Amino acid sequence: MKAYLSSRRKYIREAISGYSFMMPFIISVSAFIIGPLIYAFIISFKDFSFLNPAASRWVGFDNYIRLFSDATFKRALLNTSIYSLFVVPIQLFIALMLALVVDSDIKGKTFFRVAYYIPTVTSTVAVSVIFLYLFKADGLVNIILSKFGIQGPAWFNNVNFALPSIMMMAIWSSVGNYMIIFLAGLQDIPVELYEAAEVDGANKFQRFFKITLPMLRHVAFFNLVMSLIGTFQIFDQAYVVSGGSGGPLDATMTVVLDIYKTGFKDFNMGYASAMAFVLFFIILLLTLIQRLLFKEETY
């Protein structure tokens, strides 16, 4: 009995010590993440403004129903979907190719790894400003095009070219991040597999499709999910390029930018919260679909 009580007291002391170490994290997460999420979910069912919280009123699902007839939100969702549809596969393909290059035996591969990764750690605002100058009507890109007899458009001020310009900027600035993850996956593949395949007469393409791609399946799934989440949350580039308006003619309006404008410019925080949760469920649904397609295993 004494041994049991002593063991029990030791277990309780260890539990108290463990939770004591965890308490700062639990408190901060509860105060800055879980609490605000619950509060945002509640006010998504209200006509709510932080300018006059006392005047808020319960509207039920009206905010969510209103989204189906909101032309700006539908345009923002369409822009974001198009942006994601093009950016995700292109940046992952380029990232994989770059990872293969820097994983090979080329000279100066350390330099190339750093060079490809630097845009990732550069501020998105700084990158956006740089691209604004490059893609001006009289910017460097149009000057180069004029050398070939091509009249370049005013990229970010043109309805047809504004969103593609942001796509190019996003691919250039984020591809290095996914390259590093692919590179880690490539270096985790046992060399013996390639040696055995080479002995069996497999060429480079066969080794790539039969060994490299299958072994990178979990890494590719991770990159795909992270890339999809990142593209659906695009805000900085669209805000800087359009000056926060989403123009021209809502050509660069994204869902997160629409949420920002609704909540912090129109001060309709209830409706903005409803937009945010719709975006959350869209991303969750797409992630689950990808999981099924990749048949991702549970570890």
N, C-alpha and C positions, 0 to 999 in steps of 0.2 A: 504493500500500500504506500509506504514511504517513497519507494522508488518511483511509483506511478505519479505521486504528487510532485516529486522533484522534477520528473520528466515533463509534467504538465506545466509547472512554473517556468521551466527553461523554454518551453515552446511559446508560452505567452510573452516572456521577455524578448525572445527573438522576433516574434510577430510585432510587438510594440516598436522595437528598434527598426524593423524593416519599414513599417508604415510611417515612422517618424522621418526616415530618409526620403520616403516617397511623398510626404505631405506637401512640400513646396511645389512639386510638380503637379500634384492633384489640385491644389488650390489655384495655381496659375491657369491650368487647363480649364477648370470649372469656371473661373472668373472671366477669362478672355476668349474661350472657345465654346464650351458646352452651354454656359449661361446665355451668351448672346445668340447662339443658334436657337435655343428654345424661345427666347424673347422675340427673335425675328419671325419664327414660325407662328407665334401667337398674333403678332401685329399684321401678318400677311392676310389675316381674316378681318382686318379693321381698315376703316378710313382713318389713317393715322399720319400725323405730322409732328416732328419734334419741336416745331415752332409753337405748337399749342397741343400738347399731349392730352390735356384735360378735355378737349373737344372731340377726341377720337370716339368713333362709334363702331359697333360690330356690324359688318356687312356680309359675313358668311363667306360663301364661295364667289361672291361678285367679282373680286379682284382676279381670280383665276379664270372665270368665264369671260371677263373683259379682254383677256389676252387674245382670245380667238378672233376678236374684231378689231384689234389694235394693229393698224397698218404699219406703224413704225416698228413694233415688236416683231411682226412677221417678216418685215424686210431685214431687220437685224438678225433674226434666226436664219433666214435664207443666206445672208452674207456670211455669217459664221459657219454655216454648213458647207458652203462652197469653198470658203477659205480652208476649212479642215480637210475637205475632200481632196484638195490639190496639195496642200502643204504636207500633210502627214505622210503619204506614200513617197513623195519626192525627197523629203528631208531624211527619211529612214533609208531609202535606197542610196542616196549620196553618202550618208553616215556609214553604211555598211561598206561601200566601196572605199571610202577613205580609211576605214579601220583595216581593211585588207591591205591597203597600200602601206600604212605605217606599221603593220605587223610583219611585213615582208623584210627581206634582207637588203633593202635599198640603203644607200649612204645618206647620212644626215637625217635619219628617221626621227630622231629626238626633236630636231628643228621643226619638222613637218607636224609632229604631234602638237607642239606648242603653238605653231602658227594656225593650225586648224581649230585649236581650242580657245585661243584668245578672244574671238568675237563672243563666245559664250559668257565670259566674265565681264564683258563690257556692258555698261549701263544701257538698257533698252532706250532710254530717253536720248542718250548721246548718239546711239546708232540711228535713231529716227531723225535726229537733226542732221547727221551726216548725209543720210539718204535724201532728205529734203533738198540739200544743196546739190547732190549728184543728179537728182531727177527734176530739177527745175527746168523751165522752158529753155533757158540758156545755160543749163548745167552741163557737166562733163559728159554725161551719157548722150545727150542730144548733140553735143559737139562731135563726139566720135561717130555717131550715126550720120551726121551731115557729111563726114569725109567719104561715106559710101553712097551719098546722094539720097539719103533717107531723111525725111522731115519728121523729127520726133515730136510727140505730143507734150503737152504740159501734164506730165504723168499724174501727179496727185490732185490736180484740178480738173481732171477729165473723168467723167462718169464711168467710162469703159476701162480706164487704165489705173484708176486709183486703188482698187482692191488687188489686182495683180501685182502692183508695185509693192504693196504691203506684204504680199506673199513672198516675193523675192527677198525682201528685207528680212522677213522672219526665218526663211530657210537659211540664209547666209549667217544670221546671228545665232542660231540654235543648233545647227547641224553638228557642231563640235561636241556638244554635250552627249548626244546619242552615239557619236563616234567612239567616245571614251568607254561607254558601256558595252558597245559591240566589241571593242578591243579587249576589254576584260573577259568577255565571253570567249573570244577567239583564243586567248592565252590559257584558258581553262580547259581547252580541248586537248586530250592526251596526244602527244606526238606519235605514239605507237600506232594509233589508228591510221594516220597518214602513211606511215612507213609500211604497214601491212597492206594497205590499199595499193601503194606504189609497187610492192613486190608482186601483187596480183595483176599488175598491168593497168591499173586505173590511171587515166590522164588527169590533168588539173581540173578540167570541167567536171569530170565524174567525181573526183574527190570533193569538189565544192558542193555539188548537188546531193551527193550521197552521205557525206560526213559533216561538212561545215554547216549547211543549212539545218539539217535535223538536230545537230548538237546546239544550235543557237536558238532553238524554238522558244525556250523559256525566256531568254534574253530579248528576243524579238517581241514576244508578248508584252513584257515589261515596258520596252521602248514604245510599243504601239499604244498602250494604255496611257503612259505618261505624255506622249505626243498628242494624243487625242484630247486629254484633259487640258493640256497647255493651249491648244488651238481654240478650244471652246471658251477659254478664259481670256482670250486676247483683249487687251485694254490699252496698254501703254502706247503701242505704235499707232493705233487708230486715233487715240486722243491727241497725241502730238501732231500727227500728220494733218488732222482735220481741225485742230484748234479746239477740240472738245465738242464739235458740232456734229460729227459723223458725216460731213459732206464730202464732195458735192452731191446734193440731192440724196442724202442717206446712203451713198455708195460705199462709205467706209463705216457705216453704223454697225456695231457688233452688239451682242446681247449684254455683255458686261458694261459697255459704254452706255447703252440704253438704261441699264439699271442705275448707273451712276447719275445720269442726267435726271432720271425720274426721282431718285431719292434725294440728291444733294443740290439740284438746281430747281426742280419743280416742287421739292419738299413733300412729295407724296411717298412716304417711306413704306406705307402699307402695301401699295401697289408694287413698289420696287422689291419688297421682300417676296411677294408672290412670284415675280419674275425670277428671282434668285433661286427659289425652290423648284420652279419648273426647269430651270437650267440644271440644277442638281440631279433631278430625276432623269433628264435626258442623258446626262453623262453617265449616270449609274446604269441606265438601260443599255447604252452602247457598250459599256465595259462588260456587262454580263453577256451580251451577244458575242463579243470578242472572246470571252472566256470559253463559251460553248464552241465557237469555231476553232479555237486553238486546242480544245479539249485539255485545258490546263489542269494538271494534276494537283491534288492537295497534298502538301508535305506534312 
